């Protein structure tokens, strides 16, 4: 059997942690920061882990992660 291909978009945007959780950049911080609250900007720093239903979708696109 040939190797399965990983989705290029997932390869660029997501990483899988040692425990199998999917790590992603925080959404909603590309533009329009003036209308966002300071609390939102503080909480949206760094990366976040996806919820289990979302992680299941991403993992299906990354067969070797």
TIROLO-586296 format. One record per atom (N, C-alpha, C): residue in three letters; atom name; y, x, z. Coordinates in steps of 0.2 Angstrom, whole numbers, padded with zeros to 4 digits, always signed. Layout:
residues N
+-------+-------+-------+-------+-------+
! torpa ! koldo ! north !  east !    up !
+-------+-------+-------+-------+-------+
!   ALA !    CA !     Y !     X !     Z !
...
+-------+-------+-------+-------+-------+
This chain:
residues 65
+-------+-------+-------+-------+-------+
! torpa ! koldo ! north !  east !    up !
+-------+-------+-------+-------+-------+
!   UNK !     N ! -0006 ! +0004 ! +0000 !
!   UNK !    CA ! +0000 ! +0000 ! +0000 !
!   UNK !     C ! +0006 ! +0004 ! +0000 !
!   UNK !     N ! +0011 ! +0002 ! -0004 !
!   UNK !    CA ! +0018 ! +0006 ! -0004 !
!   UNK !     C ! +0021 ! +0005 ! +0003 !
!   UNK !     N ! +0026 ! +0009 ! +0004 !
!   UNK !    CA ! +0030 ! +0008 ! +0011 !
!   UNK !     C ! +0035 ! +0002 ! +0010 !
!   UNK !     N ! +0036 ! -0001 ! +0016 !
!   UNK !    CA ! +0041 ! -0006 ! +0015 !
!   UNK !     C ! +0048 ! -0004 ! +0016 !
!   UNK !     N ! +0052 ! -0007 ! +0013 !
!   UNK !    CA ! +0059 ! -0005 ! +0012 !
!   UNK !     C ! +0063 ! -0008 ! +0018 !
!   UNK !     N ! +0068 ! -0004 ! +0021 !
!   UNK !    CA ! +0072 ! -0006 ! +0026 !
!   UNK !     C ! +0079 ! -0008 ! +0022 !
!   UNK !     N ! +0081 ! -0014 ! +0025 !
!   UNK !    CA ! +0088 ! -0017 ! +0022 !
!   UNK !     C ! +0093 ! -0012 ! +0023 !
!   UNK !     N ! +0097 ! -0010 ! +0018 !
!   UNK !    CA ! +0102 ! -0005 ! +0019 !
!   UNK !     C ! +0108 ! -0007 ! +0023 !
!   UNK !     N ! +0109 ! -0013 ! +0023 !
!   UNK !    CA ! +0115 ! -0016 ! +0027 !
!   UNK !     C ! +0113 ! -0016 ! +0035 !
!   UNK !     N ! +0107 ! -0017 ! +0036 !
!   UNK !    CA ! +0105 ! -0016 ! +0043 !
!   UNK !     C ! +0104 ! -0009 ! +0046 !
!   UNK !     N ! +0102 ! -0005 ! +0041 !
!   UNK !    CA ! +0102 ! +0002 ! +0043 !
!   UNK !     C ! +0109 ! +0005 ! +0045 !
!   UNK !     N ! +0114 ! +0003 ! +0042 !
!   UNK !    CA ! +0121 ! +0005 ! +0043 !
!   UNK !     C ! +0124 ! +0002 ! +0049 !
!   UNK !     N ! +0122 ! -0004 ! +0051 !
!   UNK !    CA ! +0125 ! -0008 ! +0056 !
!   UNK !     C ! +0122 ! -0008 ! +0063 !
!   UNK !     N ! +0115 ! -0007 ! +0063 !
!   UNK !    CA ! +0112 ! -0008 ! +0069 !
!   UNK !     C ! +0107 ! -0002 ! +0071 !
!   UNK !     N ! +0106 ! -0002 ! +0078 !
!   UNK !    CA ! +0101 ! +0003 ! +0080 !
!   UNK !     C ! +0097 ! +0000 ! +0085 !
!   UNK !     N ! +0091 ! +0002 ! +0086 !
!   UNK !    CA ! +0086 ! -0001 ! +0091 !
!   UNK !     C ! +0085 ! +0004 ! +0096 !
!   UNK !     N ! +0086 ! +0002 ! +0102 !
!   UNK !    CA ! +0086 ! +0006 ! +0108 !
!   UNK !     C ! +0079 ! +0007 ! +0110 !
!   UNK !     N ! +0078 ! +0011 ! +0115 !
!   UNK !    CA ! +0071 ! +0014 ! +0117 !
!   UNK !     C ! +0067 ! +0008 ! +0120 !
!   UNK !     N ! +0070 ! +0003 ! +0123 !
!   UNK !    CA ! +0067 ! -0003 ! +0125 !
!   UNK !     C ! +0066 ! -0009 ! +0120 !
!   UNK !     N ! +0068 ! -0007 ! +0114 !
!   UNK !    CA ! +0067 ! -0012 ! +0108 !
!   UNK !     C ! +0073 ! -0017 ! +0107 !
!   UNK !     N ! +0078 ! -0016 ! +0111 !
!   UNK !    CA ! +0084 ! -0021 ! +0110 !
!   UNK !     C ! +0088 ! -0018 ! +0104 !
!   UNK !     N ! +0092 ! -0023 ! +0101 !
!   UNK !    CA ! +0095 ! -0021 ! +0095 !
!   UNK !     C ! +0103 ! -0020 ! +0097 !
!   UNK !     N ! +0106 ! -0014 ! +0096 !
!   UNK !    CA ! +0112 ! -0012 ! +0098 !
!   UNK !     C ! +0117 ! -0013 ! +0092 !
!   UNK !     N ! +0123 ! -0016 ! +0092 !
!   UNK !    CA ! +0127 ! -0018 ! +0087 !
!   UNK !     C ! +0134 ! -0017 ! +0089 !
!   UNK !     N ! +0139 ! -0015 ! +0084 !
!   UNK !    CA ! +0146 ! -0015 ! +0086 !
!   UNK !     C ! +0149 ! -0022 ! +0088 !
!   UNK !     N ! +0154 ! -0022 ! +0092 !
!   UNK !    CA ! +0157 ! -0028 ! +0094 !
!   UNK !     C ! +0160 ! -0032 ! +0089 !
!   UNK !     N ! +0159 ! -0038 ! +0088 !
!   UNK !    CA ! +0163 ! -0042 ! +0082 !
!   UNK !     C ! +0170 ! -0044 ! +0084 !
!   UNK !     N ! +0174 ! -0045 ! +0079 !
!   UNK !    CA ! +0180 ! -0048 ! +0081 !
!   UNK !     C ! +0186 ! -0043 ! +0082 !
!   UNK !     N ! +0185 ! -0037 ! +0080 !
!   UNK !    CA ! +0190 ! -0032 ! +0082 !
!   UNK !     C ! +0193 ! -0028 ! +0075 !
!   UNK !     N ! +0192 ! -0031 ! +0070 !
!   UNK !    CA ! +0194 ! -0028 ! +0064 !
!   UNK !     C ! +0202 ! -0028 ! +0062 !
!   UNK !     N ! +0204 ! -0034 ! +0064 !
!   UNK !    CA ! +0211 ! -0036 ! +0062 !
!   UNK !     C ! +0213 ! -0042 ! +0067 !
!   UNK !     N ! +0220 ! -0043 ! +0067 !
!   UNK !    CA ! +0223 ! -0049 ! +0071 !
!   UNK !     C ! +0222 ! -0048 ! +0078 !
!   UNK !     N ! +0224 ! -0042 ! +0080 !
!   UNK !    CA ! +0223 ! -0040 ! +0088 !
!   UNK !     C ! +0229 ! -0043 ! +0091 !
!   UNK !     N ! +0234 ! -0045 ! +0088 !
!   UNK !    CA ! +0240 ! -0048 ! +0092 !
!   UNK !     C ! +0238 ! -0055 ! +0095 !
!   UNK !     N ! +0234 ! -0059 ! +0091 !
!   UNK !    CA ! +0233 ! -0065 ! +0093 !
!   UNK !     C ! +0227 ! -0065 ! +0098 !
!   UNK !     N ! +0223 ! -0060 ! +0099 !
!   UNK !    CA ! +0218 ! -0059 ! +0104 !
!   UNK !     C ! +0221 ! -0058 ! +0111 !
!   UNK !     N ! +0217 ! -0060 ! +0116 !
!   UNK !    CA ! +0220 ! -0059 ! +0123 !
!   UNK !     C ! +0218 ! -0052 ! +0125 !
!   UNK !     N ! +0221 ! -0049 ! +0130 !
!   UNK !    CA ! +0220 ! -0043 ! +0132 !
!   UNK !     C ! +0213 ! -0043 ! +0136 !
!   UNK !     N ! +0211 ! -0048 ! +0139 !
!   UNK !    CA ! +0204 ! -0049 ! +0142 !
!   UNK !     C ! +0199 ! -0048 ! +0136 !
!   UNK !     N ! +0200 ! -0051 ! +0131 !
!   UNK !    CA ! +0195 ! -0051 ! +0125 !
!   UNK !     C ! +0194 ! -0044 ! +0123 !
!   UNK !     N ! +0200 ! -0040 ! +0122 !
!   UNK !    CA ! +0200 ! -0034 ! +0119 !
!   UNK !     C ! +0197 ! -0029 ! +0124 !
!   UNK !     N ! +0198 ! -0030 ! +0130 !
!   UNK !    CA ! +0194 ! -0025 ! +0135 !
!   UNK !     C ! +0187 ! -0026 ! +0135 !
!   UNK !     N ! +0185 ! -0033 ! +0135 !
!   UNK !    CA ! +0177 ! -0034 ! +0135 !
!   UNK !     C ! +0174 ! -0032 ! +0129 !
!   UNK !     N ! +0178 ! -0032 ! +0123 !
!   UNK !    CA ! +0175 ! -0030 ! +0117 !
!   UNK !     C ! +0175 ! -0023 ! +0115 !
!   UNK !     N ! +0176 ! -0019 ! +0120 !
!   UNK !    CA ! +0175 ! -0011 ! +0118 !
!   UNK !     C ! +0168 ! -0009 ! +0117 !
!   UNK !     N ! +0167 ! -0004 ! +0113 !
!   UNK !    CA ! +0161 ! -0001 ! +0113 !
!   UNK !     C ! +0156 ! -0005 ! +0109 !
!   UNK !     N ! +0149 ! -0005 ! +0111 !
!   UNK !    CA ! +0144 ! -0009 ! +0108 !
!   UNK !     C ! +0141 ! -0014 ! +0112 !
!   UNK !     N ! +0137 ! -0018 ! +0109 !
!   UNK !    CA ! +0134 ! -0024 ! +0113 !
!   UNK !     C ! +0127 ! -0024 ! +0111 !
!   UNK !     N ! +0122 ! -0028 ! +0115 !
!   UNK !    CA ! +0116 ! -0029 ! +0112 !
!   UNK !     C ! +0115 ! -0036 ! +0110 !
!   UNK !     N ! +0111 ! -0037 ! +0105 !
!   UNK !    CA ! +0111 ! -0044 ! +0102 !
!   UNK !     C ! +0106 ! -0048 ! +0106 !
!   UNK !     N ! +0107 ! -0055 ! +0106 !
!   UNK !    CA ! +0103 ! -0059 ! +0109 !
!   UNK !     C ! +0096 ! -0059 ! +0106 !
!   UNK !     N ! +0091 ! -0061 ! +0109 !
!   UNK !    CA ! +0084 ! -0061 ! +0107 !
!   UNK !     C ! +0083 ! -0064 ! +0100 !
!   UNK !     N ! +0085 ! -0070 ! +0099 !
!   UNK !    CA ! +0084 ! -0074 ! +0092 !
!   UNK !     C ! +0088 ! -0069 ! +0086 !
!   UNK !     N ! +0094 ! -0067 ! +0088 !
!   UNK !    CA ! +0097 ! -0063 ! +0083 !
!   UNK !     C ! +0093 ! -0056 ! +0082 !
!   UNK !     N ! +0091 ! -0053 ! +0087 !
!   UNK !    CA ! +0087 ! -0047 ! +0086 !
!   UNK !     C ! +0081 ! -0048 ! +0082 !
!   UNK !     N ! +0078 ! -0053 ! +0083 !
!   UNK !    CA ! +0071 ! -0055 ! +0079 !
!   UNK !     C ! +0073 ! -0055 ! +0072 !
!   UNK !     N ! +0078 ! -0057 ! +0070 !
!   UNK !    CA ! +0080 ! -0058 ! +0063 !
!   UNK !     C ! +0081 ! -0051 ! +0060 !
!   UNK !     N ! +0085 ! -0047 ! +0064 !
!   UNK !    CA ! +0087 ! -0040 ! +0062 !
!   UNK !     C ! +0080 ! -0035 ! +0062 !
!   UNK !     N ! +0076 ! -0036 ! +0067 !
!   UNK !    CA ! +0070 ! -0032 ! +0067 !
!   UNK !     C ! +0065 ! -0033 ! +0061 !
!   UNK !     N ! +0066 ! -0040 ! +0058 !
!   UNK !    CA ! +0062 ! -0041 ! +0052 !
!   UNK !     C ! +0064 ! -0037 ! +0046 !
!   UNK !     N ! +0070 ! -0036 ! +0046 !
!   UNK !    CA ! +0073 ! -0032 ! +0041 !
!   UNK !     C ! +0073 ! -0024 ! +0041 !
!   UNK !     N ! +0070 ! -0022 ! +0047 !
!   UNK !    CA ! +0070 ! -0015 ! +0049 !
!   UNK !     C ! +0062 ! -0014 ! +0051 !
!   UNK !     N ! +0058 ! -0013 ! +0046 !
!   UNK !    CA ! +0051 ! -0013 ! +0048 !
!   UNK !     C ! +0049 ! -0007 ! +0052 !
!   UNK !     N ! +0052 ! -0001 ! +0052 !
!   UNK !    CA ! +0050 ! +0005 ! +0055 !
!   UNK !     C ! +0054 ! +0006 ! +0061 !
!   UNK !     N ! +0058 ! +0002 ! +0064 !
!   UNK !    CA ! +0062 ! +0003 ! +0070 !
!   UNK !     C ! +0058 ! +0001 ! +0076 !
+-------+-------+-------+-------+-------+
